[in-house]
Every structure is written in structure tokens, then in C-alpha cells.
Amino acid sequence: MSESKSFAAQAPVSAEIAARFPDLHPPFDATAAVVEAHRCLYCFDAPCMQACPTHIDVPKFIKKIATGNLEGSAKTILDANILGASCSRACPVDVLCEGACVMHRYNKEPIEIGRLQRFAMEALHESGAPLPFTPGADTGKAVALIGGGPASLSCAAELRRRGIRAVIYDARSLPGGLNTYGIAEYKLTLRASLQEVDLLAQLGVEFQFNTVVDAELLAKLEAEYDAVFLGIGLGAIHKLGVTGEALAGVTDALNYIADYKSGALTSAPERVAVVGAGNTAIDAANAAVRLGAREVHMVYRRGPAQMSAFAFEYEHAKQEGVKFLWHVQPTKVIGDGKVEGLELAQYAPSSDGSLVPTGETFVLPVDEIVLAIGQATHSDFLGGDAAKVKLERGRIVIDRATGQTTNPKYFAGGDCTNGGREVVDAVADGKRAGVGIAAYLQSGEARINHSTFAATPWAITAEVLY
Amino acid sequence: MPTLETTFAGIKCLNPFWLASAPPTNCGEQIMRAFDAGWGGAVWKTIGAPVTNVSSRYSSMDLNGQKMVGFNNIELISDRPTELNLREMAEVKRRYPKHQVIASLMVESKREAWHEMVKRAEDTGCDGLELNFGCPHGMSERGMGSAVGQVPEYCAQITEWVKEVARTPVIVKLTPNISDIRVPARAAKAAGADALSAINTINSITGIDLDTLEPRPKVDGKSSHGGYCGPAVKPIALNMVQQVMSDPNAALPLSGIGGIGTWQDAAEFILLGAGNVQVCTAAMHYGYRIVEDMADGLLNWMSKKGYETIDDFRGASLPRVDDWKNLNMNYHVVAHIHEDKCIGCQLCYTACWDGAHQCIHLDRVGDGPRTYETPDQVFAESLRKVSTTPIPKLDLDGPGLDGPYRTPLSRIPRVDEHHCVGCNLCSLVCPVPDCITMERQDKAPEPITWAERVAAGYVPDGVHGPNDFNPNL
């Protein structure tokens, strides 16, 4: 891939967005990183490593920062997690590695693992060095990966390292999936996501953009390729199902975030309501504030204790100035041609957790409504009754250790299998599936020997396995 | 009220804190500022034959973010004219009559040269003389400094020459760059020295620039061995002070030097017999102001311990240093991990397995003791268990809801007390204060030493290890 075609160079640049969404957690400078690295105790069998879905050897990479061995540090991270850069910014570290840090039990601040990881990864990216891995000797095998998000990228990297061709099919014009389009810009910039994918392209991962895979194309891919990986994520955000929802000014959180990140959206009207209370809803509400809305409400049918957003995300939203309306449910979108208000029914929480309507309704005057009430699954193209792979409540059923679906030739990972989790979970899924596919292609047997995989220490690179 | 006032080799001291002969005592202006900051005395940077210095001339060793744990210099004695130094010395004594000024001298090894320099120095009104027999670099190549200090005969000869004319106390500064520091100390004592100071700097190369391959400090692509000092050398200095002060043929009033930067350091040197202390690196690192805490801290400690004067505790720890053969082998301690304090880092576990005696295990949870499972096996088993990870909403049941973060039992190591040799390593690596304590579990009520056992004929002298034929086991 020539320099001029690098994905990062194609990133839309908006000075206004960059100014409105500066780093939430600014990077370490070299001195601070070394001081912080020295604070790490270098635990044996560290809890942070256990808590990381990709099982990065955290004490090892931190030790290497402490000694100035930044190349070694980056390689330690990438060995376990090929998307170490985006995870270092997007991970909810408070509930993963940093949440598990033994320092908590010592009444001390946990080691800032996320920022240290970012420090090591940025040192690698700034050096211009390629990924410290080479493609394996060509096996003549090829795998089609549907969807260009973290699960497919991670899977593709494992395949390339084993000499297997990896071709990613994505409906969008740029790779990275939610990493590129769906994560709040102050956590992970669109450009940083693409920079990371550029390194994977150097490893020989191929991309087919603007390609929507339908049942017909899927059949073709199945025939052409030795295996298929489904990293298709989730589908569209749910609708409210109330009148007025089609009015101008009603959008959904994923489009909202993608639009501002790509610079297509640079301002917000005076009053915005975000419906839902998950992490994506928080990202959208914070974005509305930063885009200039004077009043941003989050509207949620239950109470703060039931919201699915992480506690630190909730705190952050409050700091940004987002207001919260609890125990209300939208009943109608009001407006003439465009949104003017959102009619909300008031509920009362009852002791058994159910919601009891109080009979009262009121109208929240708003200029824009952003829906963030969960995503539908996106598996129609996998076939109806004669399904290619078994689904359960819309999710693709996989063997957690290998990513293999009920159809031996199909593997899957990421949100389409778990219903929507963190980037790092998708990376872990992709990694397991990549190793699983390689084993499947090598063994020539339909079913992979699970016992091998159940006993796989995932933090140790797969070289150990073969 | 305890006092820091003391008398050292007949010299009345406001307090035991002197600046050592070094860059902080280069000129009168500096020394007067130091006295204003609280230093009781200063040993003027060594006066002698004209020299020219190189640059750079300092380098240091940093450790885990702590700057200047060890410090190194290839600087020579004062590069200012002798006349100027002596004139300023007189001026300082005139303005600060109660503070002590010691002239540090180093001249050519000729009787007349020493006689002349001693007289000129004492004419300034200084309180004493320190003979620099220690400088390990530059001067030694010219037959001075440690070239003198390493040869007991030279040491004695020059001390005698000085004593022939000196009217003030003569302090001989000893070099550590010698196999047995007691030998030159005995020579100095025999030659009539009034006091000793120890130690001077230790020969060292602090490090090498891995980009340019030049050792530090860099002088146009090359370097030279330099004198090591700073916190890192304190244990070596303490040992040498103890050796000198325990030897009746060597012991004299001794000014302790070597890595002193806090009141605790000073107390330790005095406990091993030093009459006062000299400080350099700490003052170079943080400035003269550090003396305030050194004096304040030492006084507070003295009050707490009931000591009125420096002499009340000077040398108090000397009887507690003995030959190994006189230690009680029946005294025994075993490690005890306080579970309520353990944070589960397991540093004690891996340290005991790799660095000590394999007496700590991770088998509190499970079917029973697994004392032969190596760290590698434990680690591999742990990885197998976490091959797929759920995402716990840890923030929902974090601190507050479920009490403070508790360490799961599976992460708290277990000490096999029966096999614990009481080496202490685990308690040294544990990051939490008082989490691992060493509990007394004597092997037998009666003390017994190796020397006693040999005397009783239990073992041939020097043949067997200490535990092999212990009659009490």
C-alpha cells in the first residue's frame, strides 16, 4: 500500500471538532510515564493481566517503559492485543485492568495502565516503524472477513501472521468499524483509529470497501474462501415506535457520533434530548454539549441504579453538564415538520422493580432527539429458516474458545456474538477466532479440538501452540 | 533539653554537622551562607598545588526515578589561588568565630612543603587541619591524595611532618580504596594524628552512555575513574567506620562521611562511634537548607530516646557488631503474612521461589498444599483459567458497597513455617509496611554460637555448614 493511500491520510480533518473534543485523558510525557511505570509493583500473575480480556502482560510492558525499552513494550502489548493503541484509549480501564490493580487494596491510586499503554503505542506509531510482526509463509489459504471493525481486524492479524490471506469486506468507505466511527472523539480520534489500521494493512490485510454483503455475495464468498469470519457487529439502533418519530430532527446516537467524528456535523441546536442511558447514550449527550447545545437531557425510563452506563461515564456526563430525567418514557414526538418537543410519560418505580405509570405526562421542549436505546441484530443475510449458523436471540452462537460457529466453515466474534461489549472484547474474540481458523484450516477437520483451546494460555502468543 | 553542641578532637562544635571538603565549601561566600543556614562547621575545599579542572566532571547514578542515588566526580582540589583561599578563610573565621573552619590540605610529599602549608593555614585562625589522603583521581597520579592514603608508611610520614608544626588538631582523612582501612588508620594514629575522617570517595565508573559508548562524565569522548559518594555508599562507609572504631590501635575521634543526607544517617554514624559527620552530596543535591531537618530531626530523636548529648549515644551500637561466629544460632525467626494487610501482589512468592528458599506457596485455595508447584506452573494454570473473560461490572460492586477492597484468599501467599529459614527476603520485597513480619520461633531456649559449638567439639572448625550438626535440632 503506497503512502498516499494510507487510511490515516484519508481521515476527514475538522479543526472545529478537534478543538471541541480534545483528549479526555491527555497523554503522558516521557518523564511522567517513567515515574508512573516505576510505581507499578510488577505483581506476579498480575490481576490486571487477568482482568484484561486480551490478557496483555501488563507488568511486563510497564517494566519495559520503566527501563526505556519502548519497542519491547509495544511488542508486548501487540503480542496480546493487535489494536493496543485504540484499546489504550477506548477501554473502560476503571472496570478492567486498573479496576483490578492491587493498589486499590493499599488505598493508593491504581497504576494508570491505560495511559502507559497509550504512551508505548504512540511511541511506536510516531517512530514510523511497522508492526513488529511479519506475515507467515503463504499457506495458500484465504479467509473472508465480513465487517471491518475490531473483531475482524484482530482476526485478520492473527491470520496474516500465519500466512493466511485475509480479505475484509466493509460497507463503509474506511476501515475500523466502531473504532473509527463510533467512539467519542475525545477518547479515540478517527485519525488514530485509521493510523492503527494502516499498520495492519502493511501486514498484508486486504480491504474491500463500500461492499454490503448480502446473502448472494455471502454464498459467493463461502465458495471462494476457505473460511468466513463474521465480525458484523450490531445493526441499526432501535426505534421508539411512537408517533412523530419520522420528523426532521430525530436521529440515532451512532449516526450522530459518526457524523461529528467525520466532520459532517459541527454544531448542535439549543435543546437536545438523548433517549437511553447506556455508554453510547452518554457519548451522544456529551457530544451534544460539546457541539454547542445549551440544554442536553438524558431521558431514561428507569432510575440511575439501573442505567447500563458505567459509573464513571455517568459522572463524566454530569461534569459535562448533561441533565438527567429518570422514570420517564417517550410517548410522542411533537412538531410541525421538525421536532419541537418530546412528550414523556411519568413512571413511578415500585418495590419489585417494575415501572408503574403515574398517568402524568409532560412535554420536554427540544430541537433534536438522539435515540440510543440499543441496537438490533444484523443477521438477516445469514438466512432465515435454513440458517447458515445458529443464532440465539439474534446473536451468533460460537464456541467461546475458538470462535467457531455451528457451521464449521464460519467463525464469528465481537458484538454480533456477545450483544455489544467493549472494543477489547471484540479484539479478544477476533484473536481467538484467528487462531481457531488457522487450526481449522491446518487440521482439515470440521471441528477443532476444543481441549487444545480450552487449555490455551491466551496471553502467550500462538507461536507456542504450533 | 538535649543539645547538639559537642566537642570533636578538642574542637568545640555548635553542632555535629560539617560540610565536607568539596564544591559546597569552595569559597568564603558559600561557607558563610552555609553557616547562616545552620551548618556547624565546614572543611574548606582542599588547598594545594595549582590545578586545572576538566569538564564535565560530575556524573550520577539514578535509580527507579530517584535522582543521584550515587554521585561521582573527577574534580580536583581547589582550583583557586591558595592565597585567595587563605585570605577568605581568615575573613570567615573573623565573621563567624563560633563556627568551625577546618583547612583541608594536600601538597607535595615533601617535609618543607607541608610545614609551610600548615603554618600558612593555621595563620588564618582555622580550627583544625584535615589531611586529604583520599582523593582517588587526578591527584593520586601526581603522588598525592589516595596515593598517600593507600600506603601506611606515607600516611604516617606526612602525619608526622604535619604534627611537627601543627598547633591545631590534625584530622587524617582516609581513603576507602584499600583492602583494610584499619591499616592506614593505625599508621595515622601511631604517627600522632588527633582524629580521623572516613570515608573519602570510592573509585567508580557510574555508567556509560549507550548511544555514544562514552563513560560518564564525558570529557571530549573519554572519561576517567572518579570518586563515588552519595546515598549509595553509606553502607560501605558505615562498615569502614565500624572497623576503625572497633580497633583499639586505630580508633580516634572520627568524623563520619559517606552518603549522609538525613538525621537518621547522622545518628547511625554516631552510633558506630563517629563524633560528628560531614556532608557533601546531599548539600550538592538540595542545597545548604537540608541541615535544618538534620538538626531538628536528630534533636527530636534524642529527646525521644532520652539522650542529652551526642556523647550519650556515640558508639552505642559498636558492641552490637560482632564476628559471625559469635551470633546466636538458636535465635530463629519465620515470616508471617498478615492477611488483612496483604494486597495480593505476590512479590514475596516469586522472590522466595527464585531468590530464596521456596517456602512460600499459593495454595490457600484448593485441595491441599501444593508445595512443589513452581511459579511457572502456577502462572500457566492461571492463564488457562482466564482464557475467556467475562466483563464484570466491577464499578457496581466496588469500594463502599462491599467494604474496602479485600484481597481474595487465593491471591494471599502462605508461608510454610516449618521450612522457612527466616532469611527475611519476603519482608524486604513486600511493598506494604508491616504486612510481612518476622516472628520469633527460637530453635532452642539456650543461645549457642558457632564458636561455642566448635569449642565444645561438636564440629571440626570450618568444615561443616551452620545447620548440619546442630545438637538442638
Interface residues (C-beta under 8 A of the other chain):
Chain A: V34 V35 H38 L41 Y42 C43 F44 D45 P47 Q50 A51 C52 P53 H55 A66 D94 V95 L96 G99 A100 V102 M103 H104 R105 Y106 N107 F310 A311 F312 R400 A401 R421 E422 D425 A428 R432 F453 A454 A455 T456 P457 W458 A459 I460
Chain B: N64 G65 I343 G344 C345 Q346 L347 Y349 T350 P375 V378 F379 A380 S382 L383 R384 V386 S387 T388 T389 I391 P392 K393 L394 D395 L396 G398 P399 P404 Y405 R406 T407 R411 P431 V432
